[in-house]
Amino acid sequence: MDFVIIFISMFGGVAMFLYGMSILGNGLEKLSSGHMEKILEKLTNNIFKSVLLGAAVTAIIQSSGATTVIVVGLVNAGVMKLSSAVGVIMGANIGTTVTGQILRLGDLESDASVNGALSLLSTDTLAPAFAIIGIMFYMIAKKDNFKIIGEILIGLGLIFTGMISLTNAVSPLSELEAFKNIFASLSNPILGILAGALVTVILQSSSASVGILQAISTTGALPFSAAFPIIMGQNIGTCSTSLISSIGANKNAKRAAMVHFYFNTVGTVLFLTVIYIIQYTVGISFWDKPMNMGDIANFHTFFNFVVTIFFIPFHKLLEKLAIMTIRNTPSAETDELAEASEEIALDDRFLKSPSIAIQQSVNAIVHMGKLAQHNFRASKDLFYNFDAKSVEHIKEYENIIDRLEDKLNLYLVAITKCQITEAENRTVTTLLHLLSEFERIGDYSINIMEGAVNLNTKQISFSEEALEEFSTITNAIDEIIDMALNSVAYNNLSTARNIEPLEETIDEIDETLKARHIERFKTGQCAIDGGVIFLDALTDLERIADHCSNIAVYVINKDVSPKDNVNRHEYIQEIHKGEAPEYCKSLELFRKKYTV
């Protein structure tokens, strides 16, 4: 027996299986376009809904590790409560059993009674069929979704091919007495659990380790007494993924990872205890009988269902146990609150799920826009009531905006290096533009603040008439920033299309106020220095409105193909021709609202 060839074939099969799992998972994630993660974000505290959704999401993306990493990231970002995360984590263990049930089709090859149409479901038939259909979809299809379906089918083909290679490689080992003795020793529950956990930690996939166990079962050397502790150990080993992902996260995210660890570990200990009590009291008839692929898949499913159902009434205890393990410290809480605005939203854990990373980037950009709007409001208020502390506060916010812009730029570039669809790539490009627009709004707000500081330093004030006019245009600017934020946050095309009429109104106000101020300037009603500051402020306000108009066009273009993109200047020219009645109606409403 050539052991070198056996081991090369065996590890080659494992490599092909893991690569297939990776392609399948990535394809399913792309096909979902972030819908699974968005559903997770909106979870309530209903434990049954959480468990069902956790199972569904894991069954779809084919990885309990990926689900728990997403959960840890969502808890870390503050968009999911720890109480909701508990149910999702429990459900993920059920969802991950789907892979084993699919792989049990390998039993059809060894079953002599299977013939006819049913034999078409054997892995020997499915592996090349999935690969052929998948590569045809991938190479011929024009649409992204069909290409992704091709990827998924190729992934399934590779998984089954890997299983065939692995099964064929281990088949000769069934003749070796030493091979049988290894699994006889694993009937020791501690050794079995350790072996299962170790393999899963190395592979970072419980589905893969269960698949390997199913392949080994084809040798007939794997009795139930050795298989069940290995399967339980695999559940503990998969906790390593969430524990690693929680490193550097906040306390609640660490608690979510600990919930996963306690759930799997305590569940394993309890289930193991019950099985041994049954064996040594009543006896289990199939204790020493060899298991096949279907038996392993069924036990894996049964174990996870029973443990999950058992823990549903006690899910609060898991949460409390995690909180007791990761305790609060007053200083740490304060640090987390201080870092929340710029640290939590951008999490590298989300890069494994680009669609959710993109959504978190949108949230961060909107947050940055709100900081810029805060600075605008605080800056214009200085013209009415100057406060030195407010000036320092504005500067601090501007520093946060600048740091957040740098992080967002790096984060968005990192997303482009992930496997993303063409539509997602267009979205990232749009977000980079939006980021720049909101940053410029922050810069012009600083210019306005500096104008107020100059007024205070020179002990100059605007006339009552100028202040009233300034109030009118700044109110219009505040509304257009609100509209820009709303259009980005909710992808609101209706609001985006309503920005340009307000921007035109602001342009008209700007021209009117500049003309009036120059007249006051000529008649001596305003000081020279004060007049220049007022005109500069008007210019800054008008440019803020321009950037909001740019934001509107980017939002309108975000979900259309490049050939259908709207050019801002052409867009403005078109709607100014009077061919858009809704535009004219909105324009008249804004003119009446902001009369000067």
DODOZA-40077 format. One line per field, with one value per residue (C-alpha): z negated, x, y negated; chain. Coordinates in pm, 1 decimal, padded with zeros to 6 digits, m for minus. Last residue first. Example, Ala and Ser with C-alpha at 12.3 -4.5 7.8 and 13.67 -1.06 7.14 Angstrom:
<rs>
w c(m00714.0	m00780.0);
u c(01367.0	01230.0);
v c(00106.0	00450.0);
c c(A	A);
</rs>
This chain:
<rs>
w c(m00110.9	m00058.8	m00167.2	m00184.8	00118.2	00333.3	00198.6	00303.2	00645.4	00707.8	00595.4	00854.1	01127.1	01055.3	01054.2	01392.9	01553.5	01910.4	01791.7	01959.3	01615.1	01569.7	01874.2	01798.7	01444.1	01560.7	01837.1	01579.0	01334.8	01593.4	01533.3	01564.8	01810.8	01971.7	01623.5	01517.6	01273.3	00898.4	00780.0	01045.6	00853.2	00532.2	00713.3	00859.3	00515.2	00362.8	00633.0	00541.7	00175.4	00287.0	00469.5	00157.3	m00045.9	00227.7	00186.8	m00187.9	m00142.0	00104.9	m00136.4	m00416.1	m00195.8	m00123.0	m00495.1	m00582.6	m00313.1	m00443.1	m00801.0	m00699.2	m00496.5	m00763.9	m00674.7	m00637.0	m00447.1	m00143.4	00084.7	m00152.8	m00195.7	00184.5	00191.3	m00071.3	00140.0	00446.5	00241.9	00082.3	00417.3	00576.6	00276.3	00263.2	00631.9	00579.2	00273.1	00482.6	00743.9	00469.6	00342.8	00690.6	00717.8	00390.3	00484.1	00706.7	00411.1	00191.2	00445.3	00495.6	00127.4	00086.1	m00282.8	m00436.8	m00116.8	m00032.8	m00397.5	m00436.1	m00120.3	m00233.5	m00573.4	m00404.3	m00185.7	m00494.4	m00680.9	m00370.7	m00350.9	m00718.4	m00651.2	m00366.9	m00579.8	m00890.4	m00687.4	m00553.1	m00906.5	m01016.9	m00724.1	m00811.9	m01176.8	m01072.0	m01105.6	m01395.7	m01427.7	m01735.6	m01520.0	m01703.3	m01711.3	m01339.3	m01264.1	m01477.8	m01288.9	m00957.7	m01093.5	m01171.8	m00814.8	m00680.0	m00916.9	m00773.0	m00426.9	m00533.5	m00674.9	m00349.6	m00173.1	m00382.4	m00287.2	00083.5	00053.1	m00120.3	00138.6	00415.2	00236.1	00173.2	00545.5	00625.8	00357.9	00512.3	00859.9	00720.5	00552.2	00886.6	01056.9	00788.8	00509.6	00425.8	00191.4	00306.7	00365.1	m00002.7	m00110.3	00096.1	m00090.0	m00423.5	m00337.5	m00226.3	m00526.1	m00764.8	m00612.7	m00610.5	m00974.0	m01072.2	m00889.3	m01035.5	m01386.6	m01343.5	m01223.5	m01533.9	m01755.7	m01567.2	m01616.9	m01991.3	m02011.3	m01844.6	m02077.1	m02375.3	m02236.5	m02222.1	m01986.1	m01992.2	m01667.3	m01420.6	m01625.7	m01542.7	m01181.2	m01299.4	m01535.3	m01261.3	m01005.0	m01254.9	m01335.5	m00962.9	m00919.1	m01208.0	m01047.3	m00719.7	m00901.6	m01044.4	m00695.2	m00572.7	m00860.3	m00783.8	m00414.1	m00513.3	m00732.7	m00429.8	m00218.8	m00485.1	m00489.6	m00118.1	m00143.2	m00381.6	m00472.2	m00485.3	m00773.6	m01024.9	m00930.4	m01126.0	m01035.0	m01243.7	m01582.7	m01565.6	m01456.8	m01656.9	m01918.4	m02041.8	m02327.8	m02424.1	m02430.3	m02645.5	m02896.7	m02918.5	m02973.0	m03257.8	m03436.9	m03410.9	m03279.8	m03312.5	m03038.1	m03216.1	m03411.4	m03089.3	m02909.0	m03191.2	m03186.3	m02811.1	m02846.7	m03135.3	m02918.1	m02660.5	m02918.9	m02761.3	m02416.9	m02555.5	m02522.0	m02171.0	m02063.1	m02221.4	m02062.4	m01714.8	m01722.3	m01826.5	m01579.8	m01284.9	m01363.0	m01430.5	m01095.7	m00897.9	m01066.7	m01000.8	m00638.3	m00573.6	m00721.4	m01081.1	m01194.1	m01475.0	m01820.0	m01998.9	m01764.3	m02034.6	m02288.2	m02642.7	m02910.4	m03202.9	m03084.7	m02733.0	m02844.9	m03107.8	m02848.7	m02601.8	m02869.5	m02979.5	m02621.6	m02564.6	m02878.6	m02806.6	m02440.2	m02521.4	m02784.5	m02527.8	m02230.1	m02417.9	m02629.6	m02325.9	m02120.8	m02421.0	m02465.8	m02109.5	m02180.2	m02504.7	m02312.4	m02084.6	m02392.8	m02538.1	m02233.3	m01964.8	m01960.6	m01944.6	m01878.3	m01539.4	m01706.9	m01948.5	m01662.8	m01454.7	m01753.6	m01837.6	m01544.0	m01755.8	m02011.2	m01743.9	m01600.2	m01944.7	m01940.8	m01606.5	m01740.9	m02052.7	m01827.2	m01586.9	m01826.3	m01998.7	m01669.8	m01505.9	m01232.5	m01054.5	m00777.1	m00526.6	m00403.1	m00749.0	m00663.5	m00397.1	m00646.1	m00895.9	m00627.0	m00557.5	m00930.2	m00934.5	m00631.1	m00776.8	m01108.5	m00923.7	m01044.1	m00899.3	m01185.8	m01452.2	m01309.6	m01316.6	m01676.8	m01798.7	m01651.8	m01792.4	m02135.5	m02150.2	m02054.0	m02301.9	m02583.2	m02480.3	m02472.5	m02169.2	m01994.5	m02087.6	m01865.2	m01591.2	m01598.5	m01635.5	m01304.7	m01125.3	m01295.7	m01171.7	m00812.3	m00550.0	m00590.4	m00486.1	m00120.3	m00120.5	m00262.0	00078.3	00262.0	00002.1	00016.0	00396.5	00401.7	00129.3	00320.1	00635.3	00436.2	00295.7	00633.8	00806.9	00533.4	00578.4	00956.9	00900.5	00674.1	00918.9	01204.2	00990.1	00946.8	01325.2	01358.8	01101.0	01270.2	01608.9	01924.0	01895.7	02118.6	01905.3	01558.0	01663.7	01873.5	01591.4	01349.2	01579.2	01630.5	01262.6	01130.4	01367.9	01300.5	00923.7	00940.6	01115.3	00892.4	00599.1	00641.1	00727.4	01076.4	00903.5	00805.2	01172.3	01224.6	00955.1	00580.4	00434.7	00454.8	00205.5	00216.3	00462.7	00293.4	m00032.3	00128.6	00118.6	m00250.9	m00138.1	m00114.4	m00467.6	m00596.6	m00439.2	m00586.1	m00941.2	m00947.2	m00975.5	m01309.8	m01469.2	m01330.4	m01519.5	m01855.8	m01734.6	m01601.5	m01932.2	m02141.1	m01901.4	m01975.4	m02348.5	m02261.0	m02072.0	m01704.5	m01529.8	m01788.0	m01552.0	m01783.7	m01796.3	m01416.1	m01395.0	m01643.0	m01448.5	m01115.5	m01267.9	m01406.0	m01062.1	m00888.0	m01138.4	m01092.9	m00724.2	m00429.6	m00332.3	m00286.8	m00566.0	m00797.4	m00718.7	m00768.6	m01099.8	m01241.2	m01115.0	m01289.8	m01614.9	m01614.2	m01534.1	m01824.0	m02064.5	m01999.6	m02096.4	m01754.9	m01455.9	m01211.1	m01172.0	m01102.6	m00813.0	m00673.5	m00703.6	m00506.3	m00241.5	m00188.6	00184.0	00123.7	00449.1	00333.1	00007.3	00192.6	00429.1	00150.3	m00042.9	00263.4	00365.7	00010.5	m00026.2	00309.7	00194.2	m00125.9	00066.1	00318.0	00034.0	m00151.3	00166.9	00220.5	m00142.8	m00083.2	00258.6	00125.7	m00181.1	00023.9	00276.9	m00003.8	m00183.5	00110.6	00000.0);
u c(m03623.5	m03878.7	m03771.1	m04097.7	m04251.4	m03945.3	m03934.3	m04295.4	m04238.5	m03934.9	m04124.5	m04398.0	m04144.9	m03960.0	m04282.4	m04370.3	m04044.3	m04018.6	m03950.3	m03610.9	m03450.1	m03498.0	m03282.8	m03011.2	m02972.9	m02945.0	m02700.9	m02483.2	m02502.6	m02442.4	m02698.0	m02568.4	m02746.4	m02424.3	m02273.7	m02556.9	m02815.4	m02837.9	m02611.2	m02697.7	m02984.1	m02776.7	m02478.0	m02704.4	m02841.9	m02492.8	m02385.2	m02682.6	m02577.5	m02229.0	m02379.2	m02580.3	m02257.7	m02108.7	m02390.2	m02330.6	m01957.6	m02026.7	m02277.7	m02018.9	m01763.8	m02018.4	m02090.1	m01718.2	m01653.6	m01938.6	m01815.0	m01468.4	m01611.1	m01860.6	m02229.7	m02488.8	m02232.9	m02451.0	m02219.5	m02200.8	m02574.8	m02600.6	m02337.1	m02542.5	m02855.6	m02681.0	m02521.7	m02856.6	m03035.2	m02765.5	m02760.9	m03140.4	m03148.8	m02878.6	m03067.7	m03384.2	m03183.5	m03054.3	m03410.7	m03526.8	m03218.0	m03283.6	m03627.1	m03478.9	m03279.9	m03590.8	m03776.9	m03469.7	m03455.5	m03159.6	m03256.7	m02938.0	m02821.4	m03148.5	m03205.0	m02858.8	m02901.6	m03248.0	m03118.1	m02832.7	m03094.7	m03297.8	m03002.1	m02909.1	m03262.1	m03245.6	m02902.9	m03054.3	m03334.1	m03120.5	m02860.7	m03137.4	m03254.1	m02893.9	m02835.1	m03145.5	m03044.5	m02701.6	m02403.5	m02161.5	m01798.1	m01577.6	m01273.2	m01211.5	m01584.4	m01630.4	m01314.7	m01439.9	m01771.4	m01583.2	m01375.1	m01697.0	m01819.6	m01490.7	m01524.7	m01870.7	m01712.3	m01476.6	m01759.7	m01953.4	m01630.9	m01617.9	m01979.1	m01893.5	m01574.2	m01757.7	m02033.2	m01775.0	m01620.9	m01971.9	m02050.3	m01742.0	m01847.7	m02196.0	m02053.0	m01843.3	m02152.5	m02335.2	m02038.4	m02042.0	m01788.3	m01507.1	m01299.6	m01032.7	m01300.7	m01399.7	m01044.9	m01069.0	m01391.0	m01219.2	m00917.0	m01136.6	m01364.9	m01072.9	m00938.3	m01284.9	m01338.3	m01015.0	m01115.1	m01467.6	m01329.8	m01091.6	m01384.0	m01579.4	m01293.3	m01277.1	m01651.0	m01613.1	m01331.1	m01553.6	m01842.4	m01618.9	m01542.2	m01914.4	m02054.3	m02432.9	m02593.4	m02306.9	m02190.9	m02520.0	m02398.9	m02100.1	m02298.2	m02546.0	m02273.3	m02070.8	m02373.6	m02433.8	m02074.8	m02121.0	m02445.8	m02262.7	m02004.5	m02285.8	m02432.4	m02089.7	m02065.9	m02409.9	m02320.5	m01995.6	m02196.0	m02410.0	m02098.9	m01951.7	m02287.6	m02263.5	m01893.5	m01949.2	m01596.2	m01513.2	m01762.3	m01506.0	m01288.2	m01527.0	m01607.8	m01907.2	m01743.9	m01446.7	m01558.5	m01866.9	m01832.2	m01483.1	m01596.4	m01873.1	m01626.7	m01381.2	m01656.2	m01758.2	m01395.0	m01359.8	m01667.7	m01563.7	m01816.0	m01768.8	m01696.2	m01755.2	m02060.9	m02204.3	m02148.8	m02322.2	m02609.8	m02660.7	m02648.7	m02897.2	m03132.2	m03133.4	m03269.5	m03610.2	m03441.3	m03159.3	m03332.0	m03458.2	m03103.1	m02949.1	m03209.9	m03179.7	m02798.8	m02777.2	m03044.6	m02875.3	m02529.2	m02686.7	m02867.4	m02560.5	m02345.7	m02602.6	m02640.1	m02266.1	m02237.5	m02186.9	m02023.6	m02197.5	m02039.7	m02308.1	m02592.2	m02803.0	m02760.7	m02779.7	m03046.8	m02832.6	m02472.0	m02559.6	m02846.4	m02626.7	m02349.1	m02582.4	m02720.2	m02370.5	m02261.2	m02570.5	m02501.9	m02129.8	m02191.4	m02463.3	m02239.9	m01959.5	m02170.7	m02381.9	m02089.6	m01869.0	m02141.8	m02244.6	m01875.0	m01859.6	m02166.2	m02002.1	m01692.5	m01921.9	m02087.8	m01749.7	m01614.8	m01406.5	m01026.9	m01045.9	m01409.2	m01328.1	m01094.0	m01368.0	m01620.2	m01397.8	m01273.7	m01632.2	m01622.0	m01405.6	m01684.0	m01923.7	m01652.1	m01605.3	m01967.4	m01915.2	m01599.0	m01789.1	m02057.5	m01823.4	m01623.5	m01913.6	m02108.7	m01841.2	m01607.7	m01411.2	m01665.5	m01432.5	m01719.2	m01723.8	m01396.1	m01576.4	m01848.0	m01581.4	m01422.5	m01761.3	m01814.3	m01474.4	m01569.6	m01906.8	m01736.8	m01515.2	m01202.5	m00996.9	m00744.6	m01004.3	m01236.8	m00964.9	m00876.8	m01238.8	m01312.0	m00991.1	m01046.4	m01405.2	m01297.4	m01009.1	m01241.0	m01514.0	m01287.2	m01441.0	m01151.5	m00934.5	m01148.9	m01108.4	m00729.4	m00756.7	m00943.7	m00658.7	m00403.1	m00589.2	m00542.2	m00788.8	m01012.2	m00714.9	m00774.9	m01098.3	m00933.9	m00822.9	m01143.4	m01353.6	m01129.8	m01137.3	m01516.0	m01559.7	m01339.8	m01542.5	m01862.9	m01732.2	m01585.8	m01921.0	m02100.7	m01859.5	m01902.2	m02279.8	m02243.3	m02007.6	m02255.1	m02532.7	m02301.6	m02262.2	m02641.1	m02677.6	m02415.0	m02589.2	m02396.0	m02405.0	m02175.1	m01866.2	m02020.3	m02340.9	m02150.5	m01897.4	m02180.4	m02362.1	m02041.8	m01933.7	m02280.3	m02308.5	m01949.3	m02012.1	m02379.3	m02320.0	m02046.5	m02214.0	m02520.6	m02849.3	m02862.0	m02880.4	m03237.5	m03344.6	m03257.5	m03073.6	m03025.1	m03037.7	m02658.3	m02611.5	m02245.6	m02300.8	m02622.1	m02432.3	m02254.8	m02588.2	m02500.6	m02313.3	m02634.6	m02741.1	m02395.2	m02412.7	m02759.1	m02628.6	m02489.5	m02838.1	m02904.5	m02587.8	m02668.7	m02999.4	m02822.7	m02607.1	m02914.0	m03096.5	m02812.8	m02756.1	m03101.5	m03019.3	m02678.7	m02856.4	m02780.7	m02686.9	m02422.6	m02130.4	m01979.1	m02313.9	m02323.5	m01962.6	m02020.1	m02332.3	m02145.5	m01870.4	m02139.0	m02296.9	m01961.5	m01871.3	m02212.1	m02126.2	m02342.8	m02457.0	m02816.1	m02831.1	m02658.4	m02913.1	m03206.2	m03078.3	m03007.4	m03346.7	m03523.9	m03331.5	m03393.9	m03762.8	m03797.3	m03604.5	m03822.2	m03591.2	m03642.3	m03416.3	m03372.5	m02995.7	m03028.3	m03263.8	m03008.6	m02739.9	m02947.1	m03038.2	m02669.7	m02677.0	m02814.3	m02650.6	m02315.6	m02333.5	m02441.9	m02147.7	m01898.7	m02023.5	m02014.6	m01667.2	m01534.7	m01702.3	m01554.0	m01210.7	m01255.1	m01359.8	m01075.9	m00824.3	m00974.3	m00957.1	m00596.1	m00530.3	m00662.4	m00503.6	m00163.4	m00213.1	m00302.1	m00021.6	00234.0	00084.6	00153.8	00000.0);
v c(m08742.6	m08462.0	m08115.5	m07921.3	m08090.4	m08017.4	m07661.4	m07597.5	m07751.2	m07528.9	m07218.0	m07284.1	m07358.3	m07032.0	m06834.0	m06987.0	m06867.1	m06998.8	m07354.5	m07361.9	m07380.3	m07004.0	m06929.9	m07183.9	m07052.7	m06691.7	m06787.8	m06964.5	m06674.3	m06400.3	m06124.9	m05769.8	m05539.1	m05408.0	m05358.2	m05121.5	m05253.9	m05199.0	m05478.4	m05737.0	m05903.4	m05895.1	m06049.6	m06321.5	m06409.6	m06422.8	m06669.0	m06891.1	m06872.7	m06981.8	m07279.9	m07375.4	m07377.9	m07597.0	m07851.3	m07862.3	m07923.4	m08207.2	m08361.3	m08343.4	m08521.4	m08796.4	m08841.5	m08847.0	m09111.1	m09328.3	m09304.4	m09423.6	m09714.0	m09819.2	m09799.8	m10078.4	m10290.6	m10350.3	m10150.7	m09852.6	m09852.9	m09832.7	m09555.6	m09374.5	m09394.0	m09252.6	m08972.6	m08892.1	m08867.8	m08649.2	m08413.8	m08393.9	m08294.2	m08031.9	m07904.2	m07864.9	m07672.9	m07441.1	m07395.1	m07290.8	m07060.1	m06877.2	m06740.6	m06468.7	m06333.7	m06331.8	m06117.9	m05897.8	m05801.8	m05566.2	m05564.1	m05706.7	m05877.9	m06057.0	m06147.8	m06299.6	m06509.0	m06621.5	m06726.9	m06915.6	m07091.3	m07182.4	m07331.6	m07531.9	m07676.2	m07773.0	m07928.8	m08135.3	m08277.8	m08340.6	m08533.5	m08756.3	m08829.2	m08892.0	m09130.3	m09332.8	m09353.6	m09485.8	m09253.6	m09290.1	m09397.3	m09363.0	m09285.2	m08956.6	m08874.8	m08932.7	m08735.7	m08444.0	m08449.1	m08431.2	m08141.7	m07953.4	m08006.8	m07868.7	m07570.5	m07504.4	m07515.6	m07234.6	m07021.1	m07053.6	m06950.0	m06630.5	m06557.4	m06580.4	m06370.9	m06087.2	m06100.7	m06047.5	m05748.1	m05616.3	m05631.9	m05423.1	m05172.3	m05151.9	m05092.9	m04804.6	m04663.2	m04662.4	m04492.1	m04223.4	m04197.6	m03956.1	m04170.0	m04417.8	m04682.4	m04648.5	m04739.7	m05061.1	m05142.3	m05084.5	m05298.6	m05589.7	m05541.0	m05556.0	m05877.3	m06036.1	m05936.6	m06106.7	m06425.1	m06424.1	m06365.2	m06658.4	m06872.7	m06772.8	m06888.7	m07219.8	m07273.0	m07209.3	m07460.1	m07722.1	m07629.8	m07696.7	m08045.3	m08131.7	m08396.4	m08438.3	m08550.1	m08502.0	m08201.4	m08026.7	m07991.5	m07786.2	m07559.3	m07473.5	m07405.2	m07203.0	m06988.2	m06942.5	m06822.3	m06577.3	m06462.0	m06405.9	m06194.1	m05983.0	m05950.1	m05837.9	m05586.8	m05442.6	m05410.7	m05238.6	m04999.7	m04917.4	m04852.5	m04622.9	m04441.5	m04372.6	m04289.4	m03993.5	m03880.6	m04253.0	m04281.6	m04154.5	m04453.5	m04677.3	m05034.8	m05147.2	m05093.4	m05327.8	m05673.6	m05769.6	m05495.9	m05589.0	m05810.9	m05570.9	m05281.9	m05478.4	m05563.1	m05199.6	m05099.8	m05347.6	m05217.6	m04849.9	m04599.1	m04225.2	m03973.8	m03640.8	m03760.6	m03908.1	m03575.0	m03384.7	m03634.6	m03583.1	m03204.3	m03228.6	m03435.9	m03154.7	m02909.2	m02837.5	m02802.2	m02583.4	m02245.4	m02324.1	m02415.0	m02103.8	m01875.5	m02029.7	m02025.2	m01660.0	m01545.9	m01722.0	m01579.1	m01237.6	m01245.1	m01355.8	m01089.9	m00817.8	m00928.8	m00909.0	m00558.2	m00452.5	m00127.0	00066.6	00062.0	m00142.9	m00035.7	00130.9	m00149.3	m00016.0	m00059.8	m00171.9	m00215.1	m00333.1	m00561.2	m00730.3	m00759.5	m00933.8	m01170.6	m01275.2	m01343.6	m01557.7	m01763.4	m01808.9	m01897.3	m02150.9	m02312.4	m02349.2	m02458.9	m02714.1	m02832.9	m02903.1	m03073.0	m03286.0	m03371.4	m03508.1	m03725.9	m03841.8	m03950.7	m04156.2	m04308.6	m04403.0	m04583.6	m04414.6	m04380.5	m04001.6	m03906.9	m03748.9	m03498.7	m03388.4	m03365.7	m03137.4	m02934.0	m02838.4	m02592.7	m02362.6	m02311.0	m02187.0	m01961.7	m01811.4	m01699.8	m01526.9	m01358.5	m01246.0	m01087.9	m00909.5	m00692.1	m00510.4	m00512.9	m00294.6	m00424.9	m00150.9	m00085.6	m00252.9	m00475.3	m00639.5	m00814.7	m01019.6	m01115.8	m01222.9	m01440.0	m01599.7	m01664.5	m01839.0	m02049.0	m02149.9	m02237.5	m02485.7	m02665.0	m02375.5	m02375.4	m02459.4	m02193.6	m01925.6	m02016.0	m02014.8	m01671.9	m01522.0	m01681.4	m01554.9	m01202.1	m01198.4	m01308.8	m01066.2	m00756.7	m00589.5	m00764.5	m00465.6	m00239.4	m00496.5	m00462.4	m00083.2	m00057.6	m00237.1	m00013.0	00296.8	00181.3	00305.6	m00000.1	m00214.5	m00122.1	m00334.4	m00648.0	m00782.1	m00687.5	m00871.2	m01179.3	m01191.7	m01145.0	m01408.4	m01654.6	m01594.5	m01653.5	m01982.1	m02083.9	m02032.6	m02224.8	m02516.5	m02504.1	m02520.1	m02824.8	m02996.8	m02940.8	m03088.3	m03390.0	m03417.9	m03404.7	m03684.0	m03902.2	m03901.4	m03813.0	m03434.0	m03227.4	m03162.4	m03133.1	m02960.2	m02707.8	m02655.8	m02582.4	m02339.7	m02138.9	m02149.0	m02062.4	m01765.7	m01651.0	m01626.7	m01519.2	m01187.3	m01043.3	m01222.6	m01001.7	m01175.2	m01020.8	m00682.8	m00770.9	m00771.9	m00407.9	m00217.4	m00205.4	00144.2	00174.2	m00108.2	m00217.6	m00500.4	m00617.9	m00670.3	m00967.9	m01149.4	m01196.4	m01508.6	m01711.7	m01613.8	m01700.8	m02046.0	m02113.7	m02060.2	m02416.8	m02562.7	m02393.7	m02530.8	m02876.9	m02873.6	m02894.5	m03183.0	m03365.7	m03318.7	m03461.0	m03754.1	m03895.5	m03931.2	m04082.2	m04359.6	m04414.9	m04742.0	m04840.4	m04792.4	m04529.7	m04349.4	m04352.2	m04230.0	m03947.7	m03848.4	m03854.4	m03637.1	m03404.2	m03368.5	m03313.0	m03039.7	m02875.9	m02847.8	m02745.4	m03098.1	m02978.1	m02719.5	m02967.9	m03240.9	m03003.3	m02862.7	m03209.4	m03325.6	m03039.9	m03093.8	m03469.9	m03427.6	m03182.4	m03408.8	m03714.3	m04003.0	m04162.6	m04119.2	m04407.1	m04371.1	m03998.2	m04071.5	m04316.8	m04048.9	m03800.8	m04058.3	m04146.3	m04082.0	m03727.3	m03620.5	m03754.3	m03558.1	m03244.2	m03279.1	m03340.8	m03037.3	m02810.0	m02927.9	m02874.3	m02534.8	m02428.6	m02538.5	m02338.3	m02024.3	m02061.2	m02094.9	m01796.6	m01586.5	m01687.2	m01598.3	m01246.0	m01200.0	m01311.3	m01089.9	m00782.1	m00841.1	m00864.8	m00563.7	m00330.9	00000.0);
c c(A	A	A	A	A	A	A	A	A	A	A	A	A	A	A	A	A	A	A	A	A	A	A	A	A	A	A	A	A	A	A	A	A	A	A	A	A	A	A	A	A	A	A	A	A	A	A	A	A	A	A	A	A	A	A	A	A	A	A	A	A	A	A	A	A	A	A	A	A	A	A	A	A	A	A	A	A	A	A	A	A	A	A	A	A	A	A	A	A	A	A	A	A	A	A	A	A	A	A	A	A	A	A	A	A	A	A	A	A	A	A	A	A	A	A	A	A	A	A	A	A	A	A	A	A	A	A	A	A	A	A	A	A	A	A	A	A	A	A	A	A	A	A	A	A	A	A	A	A	A	A	A	A	A	A	A	A	A	A	A	A	A	A	A	A	A	A	A	A	A	A	A	A	A	A	A	A	A	A	A	A	A	A	A	A	A	A	A	A	A	A	A	A	A	A	A	A	A	A	A	A	A	A	A	A	A	A	A	A	A	A	A	A	A	A	A	A	A	A	A	A	A	A	A	A	A	A	A	A	A	A	A	A	A	A	A	A	A	A	A	A	A	A	A	A	A	A	A	A	A	A	A	A	A	A	A	A	A	A	A	A	A	A	A	A	A	A	A	A	A	A	A	A	A	A	A	A	A	A	A	A	A	A	A	A	A	A	A	A	A	A	A	A	A	A	A	A	A	A	A	A	A	A	A	A	A	A	A	A	A	A	A	A	A	A	A	A	A	A	A	A	A	A	A	A	A	A	A	A	A	A	A	A	A	A	A	A	A	A	A	A	A	A	A	A	A	A	A	A	A	A	A	A	A	A	A	A	A	A	A	A	A	A	A	A	A	A	A	A	A	A	A	A	A	A	A	A	A	A	A	A	A	A	A	A	A	A	A	A	A	A	A	A	A	A	A	A	A	A	A	A	A	A	A	A	A	A	A	A	A	A	A	A	A	A	A	A	A	A	A	A	A	A	A	A	A	A	A	A	A	A	A	A	A	A	A	A	A	A	A	A	A	A	A	A	A	A	A	A	A	A	A	A	A	A	A	A	A	A	A	A	A	A	A	A	A	A	A	A	A	A	A	A	A	A	A	A	A	A	A	A	A	A	A	A	A	A	A	A	A	A	A	A	A	A	A	A	A	A	A	A	A	A	A	A	A	A	A	A	A	A	A	A	A	A	A	A	A	A	A	A	A	A	A	A	A	A	A	A	A	A	A	A	A	A	A	A	A	A	A	A	A	A	A	A	A	A	A	A	A	A	A	A	A	A	A	A	A	A	A	A	A	A	A	A	A	A	A	A	A	A	A	A	A	A	A	A	A	A	A	A	A	A	A	A	A	A	A	A	A	A	A	A	A	A	A);
</rs>
